[in-house]
Amino acid sequence: MSGIGDFRHVVKFETHGPDVPDGDGGFMPTWDPLGPPTWYVAIEPVTAHDTERAAPGTVISTATHIVRGRYLPGVSIETRMVWDGRFFAIAGTRNYHERSILMELYAVELVGPQ
């Protein structure tokens, strides 16, 4: 686990809001901010070793980054993360020691229009 001093990346977390009409007969998702407007975390690119260690017996093949930081209630697979103009889906979460103090997230970078 990273130390508090390693949490130097500033991100925003957003939750899925109501879908709105897109003008062409379909719908577009909206996103609402979650918790404080910014959150400090440590972000690292994922290796196969990281995902095997984080989820024993399985490989989270879609994760592109591991995100570690102080626990933030409400972060789930229904949440997305915004970092430096890039968007990430949350593919998995881990609440260290089930104490709601530190969290680890498995994030997938999204490409294309968001």
C-alpha positions in Angstrom: 0.0 0.0 0.0 1.2 3.5 -0.8 2.0 6.0 1.9 -0.1 9.1 2.3 2.7 11.2 0.8 2.4 9.1 -2.4 -1.2 10.4 -3.1 -0.1 13.2 -5.5 -2.5 12.6 -8.4 -5.6 14.8 -8.2 -8.8 13.1 -9.5 -12.5 13.5 -9.5 -15.1 10.7 -9.1 -18.5 10.9 -10.7 -21.6 8.7 -10.4 -24.0 7.9 -13.1 -26.9 10.4 -13.2 -30.2 10.1 -15.1 -30.0 9.5 -18.9 -31.2 12.4 -21.0 -32.5 12.4 -24.6 -29.8 12.8 -27.2 -32.1 14.4 -29.9 -31.8 11.3 -32.2 -34.3 9.1 -30.3 -31.7 7.6 -28.0 -30.3 8.6 -24.6 -27.0 9.9 -23.2 -25.7 9.3 -19.7 -25.1 12.2 -17.4 -22.5 12.2 -14.6 -22.8 13.8 -11.1 -19.8 14.6 -8.9 -19.2 12.2 -6.0 -18.0 13.4 -2.6 -15.5 16.3 -2.5 -14.7 17.9 -5.8 -11.2 16.5 -5.9 -9.5 13.5 -4.3 -5.8 12.7 -3.9 -4.6 9.2 -5.0 -1.6 7.3 -6.3 -2.0 6.0 -9.8 0.1 3.3 -11.4 -0.1 1.4 -14.7 -1.1 -2.2 -14.2 1.1 -5.3 -14.7 -0.1 -8.9 -14.8 1.7 -9.4 -11.5 -0.2 -6.6 -9.9 -3.6 -8.0 -10.8 -2.8 -11.5 -9.8 -1.5 -10.3 -6.4 -4.5 -8.0 -5.8 -7.0 -10.6 -6.7 -5.6 -14.0 -5.8 -6.5 -16.8 -8.2 -7.9 -14.4 -10.8 -6.6 -11.9 -13.3 -8.4 -8.7 -13.9 -7.4 -8.5 -17.5 -9.3 -5.3 -18.3 -7.6 -3.1 -15.6 -5.1 -0.6 -17.0 -4.3 1.2 -13.7 -4.3 0.6 -10.0 -5.5 3.6 -7.9 -4.8 3.8 -4.2 -6.0 6.4 -1.8 -8.0 7.2 1.3 -11.3 5.5 1.4 -14.2 7.4 -0.3 -17.7 6.1 0.4 -19.7 5.6 -2.8 -16.9 4.6 -5.1 -18.0 1.5 -6.9 -18.1 -0.1 -10.3 -20.9 2.4 -11.1 -18.4 5.2 -10.7 -16.0 6.7 -13.2 -12.8 8.6 -12.4 -11.5 11.7 -14.2 -7.8 12.4 -14.2 -6.0 15.0 -16.2 -8.8 15.0 -18.9 -8.8 11.2 -19.1 -11.8 9.0 -18.1 -11.6 5.7 -16.3 -14.2 3.1 -15.5 -13.9 1.4 -12.1 -13.6 -2.4 -12.7 -13.1 -3.4 -9.1 -12.6 -2.0 -5.6 -10.8 -3.2 -2.4 -11.4 -1.8 1.1 -8.2 -2.5 2.9 -8.7 -4.5 6.1 -12.5 -3.7 5.8 -11.8 -0.6 7.9 -12.9 2.1 5.4 -9.6 3.9 5.8 -7.8 3.0 2.6 -9.0 1.8 -0.8 -7.6 0.3 -3.9 -9.3 0.5 -7.3 -8.8 -1.3 -10.5 -9.5 1.2 -13.3 -9.9 0.9 -17.0 -9.0 3.8 -19.2 -11.9 4.7 -21.5 -11.2 5.8 -25.1 -13.5 7.7 -27.4 -16.2 10.3 -26.6 -17.3 10.4 -23.0 
